[in-house]
Amino acid sequence: MAVVAYLLFFLAGLGFGYAAAGIWKWLPLAFPLLLALVAAASEGIGGTLLLRLAVALLVTAAGVVLGRLLDPGEQPRRAEPGWR
């Protein structure tokens, strides 16, 4: 199994989970789905494809969740002098 691909999915999930807003945090889950769709179109659907897709989705989701946990969120702003 190519570990580099899963590492890239994890980093994409981590980056989006940390930096993206709202529902856009879950966009990296589309990357393995699209790649699996292309692979299924060219080579057909098999057990290996489904297993690798499941692992890729789990790794990506783990990255998004970790990114959300690391995100400090928006800091409450204090009133500044001169603001109304």
Secondary structure, 3 states (H helix, E strand, C coil): CCHHHHHHHHHHHHHHHHHCCHHHHHHHHHHHHHHHHHHHHHHCCCHHHHHHHHHHHHHHHHHHHHHHHHCCCCCCCCCCCCCC
